[in-house]
Amino acid sequence: PFSFVLLFVLSRLMSIIGKRRPWTSLLPPELLSLDLATRLHIDPAAISLASTDFGKLTRVIPAAVLYPLSPDDIVALIRFSFSSSVPFSIAARGRGHSVRGQAMAHNGVVVDMRSLNNDSNGNRINVARSSSLGWYADVGGEQLWIDVLLATLEHGLAPRSWTDYLYLTVGGTLSNAGISGQSFRHGPQISNVFEMDVITGRGELVRCSRNTNSELFYAVLGGLGQFGIITRARIALELAPTKVRWVRMLYHDFSAFTRDQEHLISIHGGIKGLDYVEGSLVMPQSPANNWRSSFFSSADHSRIASLANQYGILYSLEVAKYYDDLTADGVDGELESLLKGLSFIPGLIFAKDVSYVDFLNRVRSGELKLQSQGLWDVPHPWLNLFVPRSRIFDFDSGVFRGILKKQNKTSGPILVYPMNRSKWDDRMSAVIPDDVDDIFYSVGLLQSSGMHDWEYLENQNKEILMFCEKAGIKVKQYLPHYRSKAEWVNHLGPKWETFKAWKNKFDPKAILSPGQRIFTP
Ligand code: FAD
């Protein structure tokens, strides 16, 4: 009789709530009895936002969107799904800056992580120090890196490893790796995490680090959201500089360009090394200034454009040296000795000084400009690859000087820069090329198109991947996108069995991040 009364009360409650807001038949109505019910939205605005991402290539419709007030809401949601006879899928959505639907959940629930930022229970970015770790910041997984930067700078500190663009969430980049020009020196962002709080696919909130629950720690870093939702990460900090000397040098010879890049990333042991090393292509159709950063004056830009016409492709080596008032006097001398003997085209070296914040946040102004022109929210069929160093010349001739030049239609920045394998922890889920060489290259083809003509870029991407396969260049996709299990097995290589075992352990019902298309429930 008691359970009968309970059912009766529940059904009355549901019909009262149901009168106020319609419910979806895709989710069990019992969800409405949970505390979080009022934070589950099924209105068209919420559904529409969670059905798209930065790529604008994929549309997947969830049944509902949860706007959690605290991690407890996420625990309750996952527990509910986990104990249901027919579990529904759940995807954390950071800023939805994936390009292939990775943060989407077909007929499931998308968790809008950013709403944790409204948690009234406390500050979600806290700086502290311990004798074993030094300075660190405890940050919510939903935090944007720009906010982490601004909050830590108040203490004269900052994270060491970055992405080029800062309006991404901590949980989103740690689920991939988080790479930029500092990675050669400090490793990707995942190499700079001490500890995390993670809600697994069983709905258990677990604290993990290298020493405690280490399997979950290694699984989650670079784990593509497959093993748990990061609600807090403890990030390593360093003393923040105030200024940056930012330098670009131009090359027409790819072998001189890569030789100099590799030389520069090898001088990182002492305080005299560079703080940032990247590189990019300058082509007639892919100019030196673009949304990623507007660096050159208009006079220099025209001169470089005409040289790019003459050579077909120029390579721009981009470096930075941090300094502050105390070290300002020495920066010229240090840079001079670091750059001595490099083989860029004589005279084609450009330098400027910017504040540390402006340097790290260099992509933002380009974004705002494109937004104002209606050119930011357009399709982005991006392709990011890690290329073994031993094949980077074949990649240059086959892809940069082959496919891209032949099509003569690139439309966006193309990045190419080396990193050191030794700064990556092979126990983590993130995948880099299987190789003996310590150096591998990151290549980012960050192209965009008009709303309806992105297919030629997709075809170009396919051609590039096909070329690599035929030529036996064993690239690994970064921010990977595959459709079949066989492709995932190949991508993860020797890590596949461990990845699968971790999935069985931490998310056995395959509830989390279905948009990665690795496991099916
Ligand atoms: P989302 O797209 O929201 O999520 C990505 C994946 O992570 C999804 O599977 C999602 O379910 C999962 N996820 C999200 N939050 C969590 C969480 N808290 N816990 C567990 N899983 C979670 N990457 C670089 O490395 N370097 C760069 O320089 C760089 N520059 C970029 C510039 C731009 C303009 C853009 C659009 C992207 C760039 N990226 C870069 C790629 C970016 O790091 C990834 O797309 C990242 O996933 C985006 O973060 P997000 O918060 O939008 O994640």
Residues whose N, C-alpha, C, O or C-beta is under 5 A from the ligand:
A	BS01	FAD	F54 A91 A92 R93 G94 R95 G96 H97 S98 Q102 A103 G141 T163 D164 Y165 L168 T169 G171 G172 T173 S175 G178 I179 S180 L224 G225 G228 I229 I230 S513
